[in-house]
Structure formats: C-alpha cells, structure tokens
Amino acid sequence: MSMARTPAPLRTLVLAFDGVNLLDIGGPLQALEASEARKGASEHYETIVASVRGGEIRTSTGMPIVTQQLTGIDPATIDTVIVGGGSANGRPIVPADLVEWIAANEAAFRRVCSICAGAFVLAATGLLAGRRATTHWHWAKLLQAENPEIAVEPDSIWVNDGRMWTSAGVTAGIDLTLALIEQDYGHRIAIEAARRLVVFMKRPGGQSQFSVPLLFQSRGDDGFAELHAWMRQNLTGDLRVNRLAAQAGMSERSFGRLYTARMGETPARAVEAMRAEAACGLLESTALSAKQVAAAAGFGDEQNLRRVFVRRFGVNPAEYRQRFAAGGI
C-alpha cells in the first residue's frame, strides 16, 4: 500500500536591503517558524532571506544580517515573496535593482507581499496599480500622492487584493504573516502560531492601525489621559456627559466645550467609539451572543449595538463577526 506523500514546505523568500527595518524581516520569519507544531515534524515553510548582492546587509537598527544572493535563487521554486521596508533621509528606501528583480520575476510567484514602507518597492514595480494596498500610516499619504493608480487604505492593518498583500508598519507584518498561514494551512494553525508568539489576538486586515486610545493620544490627549483610562474600565457604567465632567473635576458645560475642542469629537462620540472597540474585540474572540456583547460593552441592549455598528462600520454585529472572526469561534 502506497504511503500518502507529505507536501513539500512552501518556499518563502524574504527580501532585504541596507536600511531595512529589522522587525520587517524578523517578524514574518518568526511567525512562519511559529507555525511549526514541533521540531522534527513536517515543516510548513522553507524560508530564505536574500538581497541583490548577497552577504551581509545592515538593518535600520545597525544590526547586520547575512543574506543569500538573489542571482543564486531560481524564482520558479519560490511560492511567496515578502519585501520589508525602510527609510532614509525622510523617504522610503526603494532600491532600483531590487525593483528590477521583482518586476522581472513576479510572474513566478503565487503571492507577493510587502511590510510597512515595502509597499513603495512594490508600487515601483507596477504590481499595485489598480489594486488596494496599505502601508505604515506615516507613509500612506505619500504613497497615495505618488501613486494615484493605487487605492491606498491608510487605516488598515493589512490588505489583500488578489495575490498582492501589503501591511502597515512594524508588528503589522506579523498580522499579515498569520493571515498567510491561515490561507495556507487553516485557522487552527494560524491561531496556534499566534499563541506561540504571545500575540493577544490575530487581528483581521480590516481593523484600524489605531486603537481608540491611540487615536485619542494622536489628537493631543493632554489632560484627558486619566479620564480615558477610567472610561475604558467603566464601559458598562454611567458615562453620560455630566458623569464624565464630574470625573474630570469640571463643570458639565466647560468639560463638553474643552473636550470637543481638544479631541475633535464630543464626549458621547468618544464613549461610543470605546464601546464599539470593546464590542469588536468580543465579537472577534468570543462566542458571546450579540445580546451578551451589547451588555458587556456597555450598549445596554442588542438594538443599540446593531444601530452603532451599522452607522460606524456599515455592517451589523453578526456580519462583522462573520467577516473578522475567521471561523475561529
């Protein structure tokens, strides 16, 4: 009786260059390694780190890494390409010789991916033309301005359009790689890899690069950081404006005016945003019913939860869970 043939590991090429962000290389590599159930078992991936000239390249941290030379690699043997990002002198680094190599060989690859400012490398090859893509929020406007043919999604953690995958900055490369693992080997393997990495949650690509607290901080959170922390801890409590004003030690009228001026939105909208974020996390990571999620996130009842989700996200809670829970619950 013939034995079932073990599938060959998927060969993944991680492209580096002088000035590349270290975590753009190390993050995906570590995530791929974390997909292996145990040492000695059949491997899911064979990884190669390469550069145009080969040998030692210096990352953005100054730490050198050793790479293989691209001319010694047969593109036909490569399943997936991942290119990291880097910047110098206030601009993303786009090595012309690397762009040329990718453009000349891209037809051989099943998937082509970028991490962070690596999207500028893929943009230079023309592979992102007419497609959706993302990059680190700092570079998103520049990517769009210089490449109007690309539909840049500045708030997404990662974007998949056909065989092209792009991600936001730094740790978002891990999120993208977990999504690749899920596509290749299923949700269970991807979640197990996330647990080995001690990643709190495998974040879907449609999620924002900013959590609500980070978004508030980016707007100038001076004077309200403690209030926001208290709000997050009391989402199921009374968070009406008069209660928030009392917590902040201000009159209701002064608080409402100052908060809106500093944060760019009313206190009520801020409360709603925090509760919506909490509800998203529960829908993604638990099997709680919509009614239970509504109560746990502070919305009170399912109708309020549904109304907020349709207005903010364009989908109801059930549709959100179907899209983002990825079959894991």
C-alpha positions as CSV (number, residue, x, y, z in Angstrom):
1,M,0.0,0.0,0.0
2,S,1.4,3.4,-1.0
3,M,2.0,6.0,1.7
4,A,0.5,9.5,1.3
5,R,3.1,11.9,0.2
6,T,4.0,14.7,2.6
7,P,3.5,18.1,0.9
8,A,6.7,20.0,0.4
9,P,7.1,23.1,2.5
10,L,6.2,26.3,0.9
11,R,9.3,28.2,-0.1
12,T,9.1,31.8,1.1
13,L,11.6,34.4,0.1
14,V,12.1,37.4,2.4
15,L,13.9,40.3,0.6
16,A,16.2,42.6,2.5
17,F,18.4,45.6,1.7
18,D,20.6,48.1,3.5
19,G,18.5,50.1,5.9
20,V,15.6,47.6,6.0
21,N,13.6,47.6,9.3
22,L,14.8,44.7,11.3
23,L,11.4,43.7,12.5
24,D,10.1,43.7,8.9
25,I,12.4,40.8,8.4
26,G,12.4,39.1,11.8
27,G,8.6,39.4,12.4
28,P,7.4,37.4,9.4
29,L,10.2,34.9,9.8
30,Q,9.3,34.3,13.5
31,A,5.6,34.0,12.6
32,L,6.4,31.4,9.9
33,E,8.6,29.5,12.3
34,A,5.8,29.6,15.0
35,S,3.5,27.7,12.6
36,E,5.6,24.6,13.0
37,A,3.9,22.3,15.5
38,R,7.1,20.8,16.9
39,K,10.7,20.3,16.0
40,G,11.2,17.4,13.7
41,A,7.7,17.4,12.2
42,S,7.0,18.2,8.6
43,E,7.7,21.8,8.0
44,H,5.1,24.2,6.6
45,Y,7.6,26.7,5.2
46,E,11.2,26.9,4.0
47,T,12.4,30.4,4.4
48,I,15.2,32.2,2.6
49,V,16.5,35.7,3.4
50,A,18.1,37.3,0.3
51,S,19.4,40.5,-1.1
52,V,20.5,41.6,-4.5
53,R,24.2,41.4,-3.8
54,G,24.0,38.8,-1.0
55,G,26.2,38.6,2.0
56,E,25.9,41.0,5.0
57,I,23.4,43.9,4.9
58,R,22.9,46.4,7.7
59,T,19.4,46.9,9.1
60,S,17.9,50.1,10.3
61,T,19.0,49.3,13.8
62,G,22.6,48.9,12.7
63,M,22.4,45.2,13.4
64,P,23.8,43.2,10.4
65,I,22.1,40.1,8.9
66,V,23.5,37.6,6.4
67,T,21.6,37.1,3.2
68,Q,21.8,34.9,0.1
69,Q,22.3,36.4,-3.3
70,L,19.3,36.6,-5.5
71,T,21.1,35.5,-8.6
72,G,21.6,32.1,-7.0
73,I,17.9,31.6,-6.4
74,D,15.6,30.1,-9.0
75,P,12.4,32.2,-9.0
76,A,10.4,29.2,-10.2
77,T,11.0,27.5,-6.8
78,I,9.6,30.4,-4.8
79,D,6.0,30.4,-3.6
80,T,5.8,33.7,-1.7
81,V,7.9,36.8,-1.7
82,I,7.9,39.2,1.2
83,V,9.7,42.5,1.0
84,G,10.5,44.6,4.0
85,G,10.5,48.4,4.3
86,G,13.0,51.0,5.4
87,S,13.5,54.7,5.2
88,A,16.4,57.2,4.9
89,N,16.6,61.0,4.6
90,G,12.8,61.3,5.2
91,R,11.8,58.9,2.4
92,P,11.1,55.2,2.0
93,I,14.0,53.3,0.5
94,V,13.3,51.9,-2.9
95,P,16.4,50.0,-4.3
96,A,16.2,50.2,-8.1
97,D,18.0,46.8,-8.5
98,L,15.5,45.1,-6.2
99,V,12.6,46.6,-8.0
100,E,14.0,45.4,-11.3
101,W,14.5,41.8,-9.9
102,I,10.9,41.6,-8.6
103,A,9.4,43.0,-11.8
104,A,11.4,40.6,-13.9
105,N,10.4,37.5,-11.9
106,E,7.0,38.3,-10.3
107,A,5.0,36.0,-12.7
108,A,6.7,33.0,-11.0
109,F,5.3,33.8,-7.5
110,R,1.9,32.8,-6.1
111,R,1.9,35.7,-3.7
112,V,3.9,39.0,-3.4
113,C,3.8,40.8,-0.1
114,S,5.2,44.0,1.5
115,I,5.7,45.1,5.1
116,C,5.5,48.7,6.0
117,A,7.3,51.0,3.5
118,G,8.0,48.0,1.4
119,A,4.8,49.0,-0.4
120,F,6.8,51.7,-2.1
121,V,9.0,48.9,-3.6
122,L,6.0,47.0,-4.9
123,A,4.5,50.3,-6.2
124,A,7.7,50.9,-8.2
125,T,7.3,47.6,-9.9
126,G,3.8,48.5,-11.1
127,L,2.3,45.4,-9.3
128,L,0.0,47.5,-7.1
129,A,-1.5,49.5,-10.0
130,G,-5.3,49.3,-9.9
131,R,-5.2,47.4,-6.6
132,R,-6.0,48.2,-2.9
133,A,-3.0,48.5,-0.7
134,T,-1.8,49.8,2.7
135,T,1.4,50.9,4.4
136,H,2.5,52.5,7.6
137,W,0.2,55.4,8.5
138,H,3.1,57.8,8.4
139,W,3.7,57.0,4.7
140,A,0.1,56.5,3.5
141,K,-0.4,60.0,2.1
142,L,2.9,59.9,0.2
143,L,2.1,56.5,-1.3
144,Q,-1.2,57.8,-2.5
145,A,0.1,61.1,-3.8
146,E,2.9,59.4,-5.8
147,N,0.8,56.5,-7.0
148,P,-2.8,57.7,-7.7
149,E,-3.4,54.4,-9.5
150,I,-3.3,52.6,-6.2
151,A,-6.3,52.6,-3.8
152,V,-4.4,53.3,-0.6
153,E,-6.3,52.2,2.6
154,P,-4.4,54.2,5.3
155,D,-6.2,52.8,8.3
156,S,-5.9,49.0,7.6
157,I,-3.5,46.7,9.3
158,W,-3.1,44.7,6.1
159,V,-4.8,44.4,2.7
160,N,-5.1,41.5,0.4
161,D,-6.0,42.2,-3.2
162,G,-5.6,39.1,-5.4
163,R,-2.1,37.7,-5.0
164,M,-0.8,41.1,-3.6
165,W,-0.6,41.5,0.1
166,T,0.5,44.7,1.9
167,S,0.7,45.6,5.5
168,A,1.1,48.6,7.9
169,G,4.2,49.1,9.9
170,V,6.3,47.0,12.2
171,T,4.2,44.4,14.1
172,A,1.5,44.5,11.4
173,G,3.9,42.3,9.4
174,I,3.2,39.6,11.9
175,D,-0.5,40.0,11.4
176,L,-0.1,39.7,7.7
177,T,2.0,36.6,8.0
178,L,-0.5,35.0,10.3
179,A,-3.1,35.7,7.6
180,L,-0.9,34.0,5.0
181,I,-0.5,31.0,7.3
182,E,-4.3,30.8,7.7
183,Q,-4.8,30.9,4.0
184,D,-2.2,28.1,3.5
185,Y,-3.0,25.8,6.5
186,G,-6.2,27.0,8.1
187,H,-7.4,29.0,11.1
188,R,-6.2,26.5,13.8
189,I,-2.6,26.5,12.7
190,A,-2.6,30.4,12.4
191,I,-4.1,30.8,15.9
192,E,-1.6,28.3,17.4
193,A,1.2,30.3,15.8
194,A,-0.3,33.5,17.3
195,R,-0.3,31.9,20.7
196,R,3.3,30.8,20.4
197,L,4.2,34.4,19.6
198,V,2.2,35.6,22.6
199,V,0.2,37.7,20.2
200,F,-3.0,38.8,22.0
201,M,-5.2,38.3,19.0
202,K,-4.8,37.6,15.3
203,R,-6.0,40.9,14.0
204,P,-8.0,40.9,10.8
205,G,-6.8,43.2,8.0
206,G,-9.8,45.5,8.1
207,Q,-9.1,46.6,11.6
208,S,-7.7,50.1,12.2
209,Q,-4.0,50.7,12.7
210,F,-5.0,52.8,15.7
211,S,-6.9,51.6,18.7
212,V,-9.3,54.2,20.1
213,P,-6.9,55.2,23.0
214,L,-4.0,55.6,20.5
215,L,-6.2,57.7,18.2
216,F,-7.1,59.9,21.1
217,Q,-3.4,60.3,22.0
218,S,-2.5,61.2,18.5
219,R,-5.0,64.1,18.7
220,G,-3.4,65.5,21.7
221,D,-4.7,63.8,24.8
222,D,-3.3,66.4,27.2
223,G,-5.4,66.5,30.4
224,F,-7.7,63.6,29.5
225,A,-5.5,60.5,29.6
226,E,-6.6,59.6,33.1
227,L,-10.2,60.1,32.2
228,H,-9.9,57.9,29.1
229,A,-8.3,55.2,31.2
230,W,-11.2,55.4,33.7
231,M,-13.8,55.3,30.8
232,R,-12.2,52.1,29.4
233,Q,-12.5,50.5,32.9
234,N,-16.1,51.6,33.3
235,L,-17.7,51.0,29.9
236,T,-20.8,49.4,31.4
237,G,-21.3,52.2,33.9
238,D,-22.9,55.7,33.6
239,L,-20.8,57.6,31.1
240,R,-23.1,60.4,30.4
241,V,-21.5,63.9,30.0
242,N,-22.4,65.0,33.5
243,R,-20.7,61.9,35.0
244,L,-17.6,62.4,32.8
245,A,-17.4,66.1,33.8
246,A,-17.6,65.2,37.5
247,Q,-14.9,62.6,37.0
248,A,-12.7,65.2,35.3
249,G,-13.4,67.7,38.1
250,M,-15.1,70.2,35.7
251,S,-18.5,71.8,35.2
252,E,-20.5,70.0,32.5
253,R,-20.6,73.0,30.2
254,S,-16.8,73.7,30.4
255,F,-16.0,70.0,30.1
256,G,-18.1,69.5,27.0
257,R,-16.6,72.5,25.3
258,L,-13.0,71.8,26.2
259,Y,-13.2,68.1,25.4
260,T,-14.7,68.7,22.0
261,A,-12.1,71.4,21.2
262,R,-9.2,69.2,22.1
263,M,-10.4,65.8,20.9
264,G,-12.3,66.8,17.8
265,E,-15.4,65.0,18.8
266,T,-18.0,65.1,21.6
267,P,-17.7,63.1,24.8
268,A,-20.7,61.0,23.8
269,R,-19.0,60.0,20.5
270,A,-15.8,59.1,22.4
271,V,-17.7,56.8,24.7
272,E,-19.4,55.2,21.7
273,A,-16.1,54.6,20.0
274,M,-14.6,52.9,23.1
275,R,-17.7,50.7,23.5
276,A,-17.7,49.8,19.8
277,E,-14.0,48.8,20.0
278,A,-14.7,46.6,23.0
279,A,-17.7,45.0,21.2
280,C,-15.5,44.3,18.2
281,G,-13.0,42.5,20.3
282,L,-15.7,40.4,21.9
283,L,-17.2,39.5,18.5
284,E,-13.8,38.5,17.1
285,S,-12.6,36.5,20.1
286,T,-15.6,35.0,21.9
287,A,-18.8,33.1,21.2
288,L,-20.9,35.5,23.2
289,S,-24.3,36.3,21.7
290,A,-25.0,39.8,20.4
291,K,-27.1,40.4,23.4
292,Q,-24.3,39.4,25.7
293,V,-21.8,41.5,23.8
294,A,-24.1,44.5,24.0
295,A,-24.3,44.2,27.7
296,A,-20.6,43.6,28.3
297,A,-19.5,46.6,26.1
298,G,-21.9,49.0,27.7
299,F,-24.5,49.3,25.0
300,G,-27.3,48.0,27.2
301,D,-29.3,46.2,24.5
302,E,-28.8,44.5,21.2
303,Q,-30.6,47.2,19.2
304,N,-28.2,49.9,20.4
305,L,-25.3,47.7,19.4
306,R,-26.7,47.0,16.0
307,R,-27.5,50.7,15.4
308,V,-24.0,51.7,16.2
309,F,-22.3,49.0,14.1
310,V,-24.4,49.8,11.0
311,R,-23.5,53.5,11.4
312,R,-19.8,53.1,12.2
313,F,-18.9,50.0,10.2
314,G,-21.7,49.5,7.6
315,V,-22.4,46.0,8.9
316,N,-24.4,44.5,11.7
317,P,-22.7,42.6,14.6
318,A,-23.4,39.2,13.0
319,E,-21.9,40.3,9.7
320,Y,-18.9,41.8,11.5
321,R,-18.3,38.5,13.3
322,Q,-18.6,36.5,10.1
323,R,-16.1,38.7,8.4
324,F,-13.5,39.1,11.2
325,A,-13.7,36.0,13.4
326,A,-12.3,33.9,10.5
327,G,-14.2,30.8,11.6
328,G,-12.3,30.6,14.9
329,I,-15.3,30.6,17.2
